[in-house]
């Protein structure tokens, strides 16, 4: 596992750029309910990110911001980042993990996720930044949801 650093206020700008290039949502990156980590290379450049956002009850989490620099894909870093987010979410007391992914379903299935109803996800995680953004922009209608038990 690469060394991961918890994202602080000073990291948000770099992470925003990294996630924008990866075409992932950047809503609420600075929220205290969003828990994020990054992996940096020797020059300090972000090469991977991972995290989750807790539901109000704490029983559910939205896995988000799992991304790997395009030049480093295929080496297992994505799987390590996903496993870290899943373990951290479970350690927080959450019982179920959810995520949106239109392009990486096969990847997430390898990590125990199954297809889920996007509207159920939006109901369970109604207060999360990504769900609110997707509702406001109409993007929720086209998203693909995934879920897995954390027990």
Biotite code that builds the C-alpha atoms (Angstrom):
import biotite.structure as struc

atoms = struc.array([
    struc.Atom([0.000, 0.000, 0.000], chain_id="A", res_id=1, res_name="UNK", atom_name="CA", element="C"),
    struc.Atom([1.394, 3.407, -0.889], chain_id="A", res_id=2, res_name="UNK", atom_name="CA", element="C"),
    struc.Atom([1.704, 5.981, 1.841], chain_id="A", res_id=3, res_name="UNK", atom_name="CA", element="C"),
    struc.Atom([-1.560, 7.887, 2.082], chain_id="A", res_id=4, res_name="UNK", atom_name="CA", element="C"),
    struc.Atom([-1.911, 11.332, 3.586], chain_id="A", res_id=5, res_name="UNK", atom_name="CA", element="C"),
    struc.Atom([-5.168, 12.674, 4.961], chain_id="A", res_id=6, res_name="UNK", atom_name="CA", element="C"),
    struc.Atom([-6.295, 15.645, 2.879], chain_id="A", res_id=7, res_name="UNK", atom_name="CA", element="C"),
    struc.Atom([-6.027, 18.986, 4.657], chain_id="A", res_id=8, res_name="UNK", atom_name="CA", element="C"),
    struc.Atom([-7.150, 22.431, 3.555], chain_id="A", res_id=9, res_name="UNK", atom_name="CA", element="C"),
    struc.Atom([-3.788, 22.990, 1.893], chain_id="A", res_id=10, res_name="UNK", atom_name="CA", element="C"),
    struc.Atom([-4.327, 19.903, -0.316], chain_id="A", res_id=11, res_name="UNK", atom_name="CA", element="C"),
    struc.Atom([-7.797, 20.767, -1.614], chain_id="A", res_id=12, res_name="UNK", atom_name="CA", element="C"),
    struc.Atom([-6.582, 22.817, -4.596], chain_id="A", res_id=13, res_name="UNK", atom_name="CA", element="C"),
    struc.Atom([-4.260, 20.073, -5.832], chain_id="A", res_id=14, res_name="UNK", atom_name="CA", element="C"),
    struc.Atom([-6.955, 17.438, -5.277], chain_id="A", res_id=15, res_name="UNK", atom_name="CA", element="C"),
    struc.Atom([-9.536, 19.557, -7.110], chain_id="A", res_id=16, res_name="UNK", atom_name="CA", element="C"),
    struc.Atom([-7.252, 19.685, -10.155], chain_id="A", res_id=17, res_name="UNK", atom_name="CA", element="C"),
    struc.Atom([-6.464, 15.962, -9.956], chain_id="A", res_id=18, res_name="UNK", atom_name="CA", element="C"),
    struc.Atom([-10.130, 14.912, -9.700], chain_id="A", res_id=19, res_name="UNK", atom_name="CA", element="C"),
    struc.Atom([-11.220, 17.318, -12.434], chain_id="A", res_id=20, res_name="UNK", atom_name="CA", element="C"),
    struc.Atom([-8.706, 15.722, -14.825], chain_id="A", res_id=21, res_name="UNK", atom_name="CA", element="C"),
    struc.Atom([-10.034, 12.293, -13.770], chain_id="A", res_id=22, res_name="UNK", atom_name="CA", element="C"),
    struc.Atom([-13.602, 13.525, -14.519], chain_id="A", res_id=23, res_name="UNK", atom_name="CA", element="C"),
    struc.Atom([-14.807, 12.865, -10.964], chain_id="A", res_id=24, res_name="UNK", atom_name="CA", element="C"),
    struc.Atom([-17.102, 14.997, -8.812], chain_id="A", res_id=25, res_name="UNK", atom_name="CA", element="C"),
    struc.Atom([-15.406, 17.669, -6.724], chain_id="A", res_id=26, res_name="UNK", atom_name="CA", element="C"),
    struc.Atom([-18.490, 18.705, -4.729], chain_id="A", res_id=27, res_name="UNK", atom_name="CA", element="C"),
    struc.Atom([-17.829, 19.203, -1.017], chain_id="A", res_id=28, res_name="UNK", atom_name="CA", element="C"),
    struc.Atom([-14.131, 18.350, -0.981], chain_id="A", res_id=29, res_name="UNK", atom_name="CA", element="C"),
    struc.Atom([-13.631, 20.673, 1.991], chain_id="A", res_id=30, res_name="UNK", atom_name="CA", element="C"),
    struc.Atom([-16.601, 19.362, 4.015], chain_id="A", res_id=31, res_name="UNK", atom_name="CA", element="C"),
    struc.Atom([-15.881, 17.765, 7.407], chain_id="A", res_id=32, res_name="UNK", atom_name="CA", element="C"),
    struc.Atom([-18.162, 14.860, 6.394], chain_id="A", res_id=33, res_name="UNK", atom_name="CA", element="C"),
    struc.Atom([-15.940, 14.031, 3.412], chain_id="A", res_id=34, res_name="UNK", atom_name="CA", element="C"),
    struc.Atom([-12.901, 11.963, 4.386], chain_id="A", res_id=35, res_name="UNK", atom_name="CA", element="C"),
    struc.Atom([-10.178, 11.990, 1.744], chain_id="A", res_id=36, res_name="UNK", atom_name="CA", element="C"),
    struc.Atom([-6.627, 10.726, 1.354], chain_id="A", res_id=37, res_name="UNK", atom_name="CA", element="C"),
    struc.Atom([-4.032, 11.185, -1.365], chain_id="A", res_id=38, res_name="UNK", atom_name="CA", element="C"),
    struc.Atom([-0.904, 9.415, -2.490], chain_id="A", res_id=39, res_name="UNK", atom_name="CA", element="C"),
    struc.Atom([1.907, 11.598, -3.836], chain_id="A", res_id=40, res_name="UNK", atom_name="CA", element="C"),
    struc.Atom([4.973, 10.745, -5.858], chain_id="A", res_id=41, res_name="UNK", atom_name="CA", element="C"),
    struc.Atom([8.516, 11.795, -4.929], chain_id="A", res_id=42, res_name="UNK", atom_name="CA", element="C"),
    struc.Atom([7.978, 15.270, -6.381], chain_id="A", res_id=43, res_name="UNK", atom_name="CA", element="C"),
    struc.Atom([4.814, 15.810, -4.310], chain_id="A", res_id=44, res_name="UNK", atom_name="CA", element="C"),
    struc.Atom([2.397, 15.407, -7.212], chain_id="A", res_id=45, res_name="UNK", atom_name="CA", element="C"),
    struc.Atom([-0.874, 13.588, -6.430], chain_id="A", res_id=46, res_name="UNK", atom_name="CA", element="C"),
    struc.Atom([-0.920, 10.194, -8.158], chain_id="A", res_id=47, res_name="UNK", atom_name="CA", element="C"),
    struc.Atom([-3.893, 8.662, -6.370], chain_id="A", res_id=48, res_name="UNK", atom_name="CA", element="C"),
    struc.Atom([-6.840, 9.598, -4.219], chain_id="A", res_id=49, res_name="UNK", atom_name="CA", element="C"),
    struc.Atom([-9.538, 7.856, -2.239], chain_id="A", res_id=50, res_name="UNK", atom_name="CA", element="C"),
    struc.Atom([-12.232, 8.599, 0.282], chain_id="A", res_id=51, res_name="UNK", atom_name="CA", element="C"),
    struc.Atom([-15.814, 8.492, 1.418], chain_id="A", res_id=52, res_name="UNK", atom_name="CA", element="C"),
    struc.Atom([-18.622, 10.713, 2.642], chain_id="A", res_id=53, res_name="UNK", atom_name="CA", element="C"),
    struc.Atom([-20.709, 9.690, 5.631], chain_id="A", res_id=54, res_name="UNK", atom_name="CA", element="C"),
    struc.Atom([-24.496, 9.741, 5.736], chain_id="A", res_id=55, res_name="UNK", atom_name="CA", element="C"),
    struc.Atom([-26.112, 11.750, 8.522], chain_id="A", res_id=56, res_name="UNK", atom_name="CA", element="C"),
    struc.Atom([-26.743, 8.542, 10.486], chain_id="A", res_id=57, res_name="UNK", atom_name="CA", element="C"),
    struc.Atom([-23.215, 7.234, 9.914], chain_id="A", res_id=58, res_name="UNK", atom_name="CA", element="C"),
    struc.Atom([-24.621, 3.858, 8.865], chain_id="A", res_id=59, res_name="UNK", atom_name="CA", element="C"),
    struc.Atom([-23.971, 4.422, 5.157], chain_id="A", res_id=60, res_name="UNK", atom_name="CA", element="C"),
    struc.Atom([-21.083, 5.896, 3.210], chain_id="A", res_id=61, res_name="UNK", atom_name="CA", element="C"),
    struc.Atom([-20.629, 7.129, -0.310], chain_id="A", res_id=62, res_name="UNK", atom_name="CA", element="C"),
    struc.Atom([-17.267, 5.934, -1.626], chain_id="A", res_id=63, res_name="UNK", atom_name="CA", element="C"),
    struc.Atom([-15.837, 8.710, -3.747], chain_id="A", res_id=64, res_name="UNK", atom_name="CA", element="C"),
    struc.Atom([-12.747, 10.237, -5.296], chain_id="A", res_id=65, res_name="UNK", atom_name="CA", element="C"),
    struc.Atom([-11.019, 6.915, -5.996], chain_id="A", res_id=66, res_name="UNK", atom_name="CA", element="C"),
    struc.Atom([-8.685, 7.846, -8.839], chain_id="A", res_id=67, res_name="UNK", atom_name="CA", element="C"),
    struc.Atom([-5.240, 6.956, -10.167], chain_id="A", res_id=68, res_name="UNK", atom_name="CA", element="C"),
    struc.Atom([-2.959, 9.039, -12.370], chain_id="A", res_id=69, res_name="UNK", atom_name="CA", element="C"),
    struc.Atom([-3.359, 7.730, -15.951], chain_id="A", res_id=70, res_name="UNK", atom_name="CA", element="C"),
    struc.Atom([0.365, 6.926, -16.177], chain_id="A", res_id=71, res_name="UNK", atom_name="CA", element="C"),
    struc.Atom([0.146, 4.645, -13.141], chain_id="A", res_id=72, res_name="UNK", atom_name="CA", element="C"),
    struc.Atom([-2.984, 2.659, -13.987], chain_id="A", res_id=73, res_name="UNK", atom_name="CA", element="C"),
    struc.Atom([-2.838, -1.106, -14.255], chain_id="A", res_id=74, res_name="UNK", atom_name="CA", element="C"),
    struc.Atom([-0.379, -1.609, -11.406], chain_id="A", res_id=75, res_name="UNK", atom_name="CA", element="C"),
    struc.Atom([-2.861, -2.298, -8.618], chain_id="A", res_id=76, res_name="UNK", atom_name="CA", element="C"),
    struc.Atom([-2.886, 1.160, -7.034], chain_id="A", res_id=77, res_name="UNK", atom_name="CA", element="C"),
    struc.Atom([-6.599, 1.615, -7.760], chain_id="A", res_id=78, res_name="UNK", atom_name="CA", element="C"),
    struc.Atom([-7.438, -1.630, -5.977], chain_id="A", res_id=79, res_name="UNK", atom_name="CA", element="C"),
    struc.Atom([-5.322, -0.598, -2.993], chain_id="A", res_id=80, res_name="UNK", atom_name="CA", element="C"),
    struc.Atom([-7.038, 2.784, -2.839], chain_id="A", res_id=81, res_name="UNK", atom_name="CA", element="C"),
    struc.Atom([-10.494, 1.208, -3.104], chain_id="A", res_id=82, res_name="UNK", atom_name="CA", element="C"),
    struc.Atom([-9.665, -1.344, -0.375], chain_id="A", res_id=83, res_name="UNK", atom_name="CA", element="C"),
    struc.Atom([-8.389, 1.456, 1.870], chain_id="A", res_id=84, res_name="UNK", atom_name="CA", element="C"),
    struc.Atom([-11.611, 3.476, 1.486], chain_id="A", res_id=85, res_name="UNK", atom_name="CA", element="C"),
    struc.Atom([-13.760, 0.397, 2.146], chain_id="A", res_id=86, res_name="UNK", atom_name="CA", element="C"),
    struc.Atom([-11.758, -0.515, 5.268], chain_id="A", res_id=87, res_name="UNK", atom_name="CA", element="C"),
    struc.Atom([-11.749, 3.068, 6.570], chain_id="A", res_id=88, res_name="UNK", atom_name="CA", element="C"),
    struc.Atom([-15.506, 3.346, 6.008], chain_id="A", res_id=89, res_name="UNK", atom_name="CA", element="C"),
    struc.Atom([-16.107, 0.088, 7.891], chain_id="A", res_id=90, res_name="UNK", atom_name="CA", element="C"),
    struc.Atom([-13.817, 1.234, 10.714], chain_id="A", res_id=91, res_name="UNK", atom_name="CA", element="C"),
    struc.Atom([-15.911, 4.412, 11.008], chain_id="A", res_id=92, res_name="UNK", atom_name="CA", element="C"),
    struc.Atom([-18.903, 2.241, 11.928], chain_id="A", res_id=93, res_name="UNK", atom_name="CA", element="C"),
    struc.Atom([-20.678, 2.327, 8.581], chain_id="A", res_id=94, res_name="UNK", atom_name="CA", element="C"),
    struc.Atom([-22.554, -0.817, 7.607], chain_id="A", res_id=95, res_name="UNK", atom_name="CA", element="C"),
    struc.Atom([-23.095, -0.241, 3.877], chain_id="A", res_id=96, res_name="UNK", atom_name="CA", element="C"),
    struc.Atom([-21.028, 1.412, 1.165], chain_id="A", res_id=97, res_name="UNK", atom_name="CA", element="C"),
    struc.Atom([-22.489, 2.956, -1.971], chain_id="A", res_id=98, res_name="UNK", atom_name="CA", element="C"),
    struc.Atom([-20.980, 4.648, -5.002], chain_id="A", res_id=99, res_name="UNK", atom_name="CA", element="C"),
    struc.Atom([-21.753, 6.052, -8.424], chain_id="A", res_id=100, res_name="UNK", atom_name="CA", element="C"),
    struc.Atom([-19.818, 4.751, -11.408], chain_id="A", res_id=101, res_name="UNK", atom_name="CA", element="C"),
    struc.Atom([-20.853, 4.792, -15.040], chain_id="A", res_id=102, res_name="UNK", atom_name="CA", element="C"),
    struc.Atom([-17.507, 3.562, -16.370], chain_id="A", res_id=103, res_name="UNK", atom_name="CA", element="C"),
    struc.Atom([-15.920, 1.301, -13.754], chain_id="A", res_id=104, res_name="UNK", atom_name="CA", element="C"),
    struc.Atom([-18.580, -1.222, -12.801], chain_id="A", res_id=105, res_name="UNK", atom_name="CA", element="C"),
    struc.Atom([-16.322, -4.220, -13.452], chain_id="A", res_id=106, res_name="UNK", atom_name="CA", element="C"),
    struc.Atom([-13.624, -2.760, -11.211], chain_id="A", res_id=107, res_name="UNK", atom_name="CA", element="C"),
    struc.Atom([-16.076, -2.212, -8.366], chain_id="A", res_id=108, res_name="UNK", atom_name="CA", element="C"),
    struc.Atom([-17.610, -5.681, -8.769], chain_id="A", res_id=109, res_name="UNK", atom_name="CA", element="C"),
    struc.Atom([-14.142, -7.117, -8.059], chain_id="A", res_id=110, res_name="UNK", atom_name="CA", element="C"),
    struc.Atom([-14.374, -5.298, -4.718], chain_id="A", res_id=111, res_name="UNK", atom_name="CA", element="C"),
    struc.Atom([-17.722, -6.835, -3.759], chain_id="A", res_id=112, res_name="UNK", atom_name="CA", element="C"),
    struc.Atom([-20.062, -4.162, -5.106], chain_id="A", res_id=113, res_name="UNK", atom_name="CA", element="C"),
    struc.Atom([-23.306, -5.090, -6.816], chain_id="A", res_id=114, res_name="UNK", atom_name="CA", element="C"),
    struc.Atom([-25.618, -3.056, -8.990], chain_id="A", res_id=115, res_name="UNK", atom_name="CA", element="C"),
    struc.Atom([-27.955, -0.892, -6.884], chain_id="A", res_id=116, res_name="UNK", atom_name="CA", element="C"),
    struc.Atom([-30.895, 1.417, -7.389], chain_id="A", res_id=117, res_name="UNK", atom_name="CA", element="C"),
    struc.Atom([-29.620, 4.995, -7.833], chain_id="A", res_id=118, res_name="UNK", atom_name="CA", element="C"),
    struc.Atom([-32.767, 6.419, -6.259], chain_id="A", res_id=119, res_name="UNK", atom_name="CA", element="C"),
    struc.Atom([-32.317, 4.199, -3.188], chain_id="A", res_id=120, res_name="UNK", atom_name="CA", element="C"),
    struc.Atom([-28.741, 5.464, -2.936], chain_id="A", res_id=121, res_name="UNK", atom_name="CA", element="C"),
    struc.Atom([-29.993, 9.052, -3.276], chain_id="A", res_id=122, res_name="UNK", atom_name="CA", element="C"),
    struc.Atom([-32.518, 8.454, -0.492], chain_id="A", res_id=123, res_name="UNK", atom_name="CA", element="C"),
    struc.Atom([-30.089, 6.840, 1.934], chain_id="A", res_id=124, res_name="UNK", atom_name="CA", element="C"),
    struc.Atom([-27.379, 9.429, 1.234], chain_id="A", res_id=125, res_name="UNK", atom_name="CA", element="C"),
    struc.Atom([-29.659, 12.413, 0.585], chain_id="A", res_id=126, res_name="UNK", atom_name="CA", element="C"),
    struc.Atom([-27.517, 14.917, 2.471], chain_id="A", res_id=127, res_name="UNK", atom_name="CA", element="C"),
    struc.Atom([-24.241, 14.114, 0.735], chain_id="A", res_id=128, res_name="UNK", atom_name="CA", element="C"),
    struc.Atom([-22.657, 16.680, -1.551], chain_id="A", res_id=129, res_name="UNK", atom_name="CA", element="C"),
    struc.Atom([-22.470, 14.416, -4.582], chain_id="A", res_id=130, res_name="UNK", atom_name="CA", element="C"),
    struc.Atom([-26.134, 13.357, -4.344], chain_id="A", res_id=131, res_name="UNK", atom_name="CA", element="C"),
    struc.Atom([-27.251, 16.964, -3.920], chain_id="A", res_id=132, res_name="UNK", atom_name="CA", element="C"),
    struc.Atom([-25.155, 18.022, -6.928], chain_id="A", res_id=133, res_name="UNK", atom_name="CA", element="C"),
    struc.Atom([-26.496, 15.195, -9.095], chain_id="A", res_id=134, res_name="UNK", atom_name="CA", element="C"),
    struc.Atom([-30.080, 16.071, -8.156], chain_id="A", res_id=135, res_name="UNK", atom_name="CA", element="C"),
    struc.Atom([-29.572, 19.794, -8.867], chain_id="A", res_id=136, res_name="UNK", atom_name="CA", element="C"),
    struc.Atom([-27.977, 19.161, -12.260], chain_id="A", res_id=137, res_name="UNK", atom_name="CA", element="C"),
    struc.Atom([-30.290, 16.322, -13.379], chain_id="A", res_id=138, res_name="UNK", atom_name="CA", element="C"),
    struc.Atom([-27.315, 13.985, -13.546], chain_id="A", res_id=139, res_name="UNK", atom_name="CA", element="C"),
    struc.Atom([-28.901, 11.539, -11.068], chain_id="A", res_id=140, res_name="UNK", atom_name="CA", element="C"),
    struc.Atom([-31.144, 10.294, -13.897], chain_id="A", res_id=141, res_name="UNK", atom_name="CA", element="C"),
    struc.Atom([-28.148, 8.953, -15.841], chain_id="A", res_id=142, res_name="UNK", atom_name="CA", element="C"),
    struc.Atom([-25.920, 7.702, -13.034], chain_id="A", res_id=143, res_name="UNK", atom_name="CA", element="C"),
    struc.Atom([-25.211, 4.056, -12.238], chain_id="A", res_id=144, res_name="UNK", atom_name="CA", element="C"),
    struc.Atom([-25.222, 3.036, -8.573], chain_id="A", res_id=145, res_name="UNK", atom_name="CA", element="C"),
    struc.Atom([-23.349, 0.255, -6.787], chain_id="A", res_id=146, res_name="UNK", atom_name="CA", element="C"),
    struc.Atom([-23.504, -1.006, -3.203], chain_id="A", res_id=147, res_name="UNK", atom_name="CA", element="C"),
    struc.Atom([-21.975, -3.540, -0.834], chain_id="A", res_id=148, res_name="UNK", atom_name="CA", element="C"),
    struc.Atom([-22.305, -4.608, 2.768], chain_id="A", res_id=149, res_name="UNK", atom_name="CA", element="C"),
    struc.Atom([-19.428, -3.646, 5.045], chain_id="A", res_id=150, res_name="UNK", atom_name="CA", element="C"),
    struc.Atom([-20.117, -6.341, 7.645], chain_id="A", res_id=151, res_name="UNK", atom_name="CA", element="C"),
])
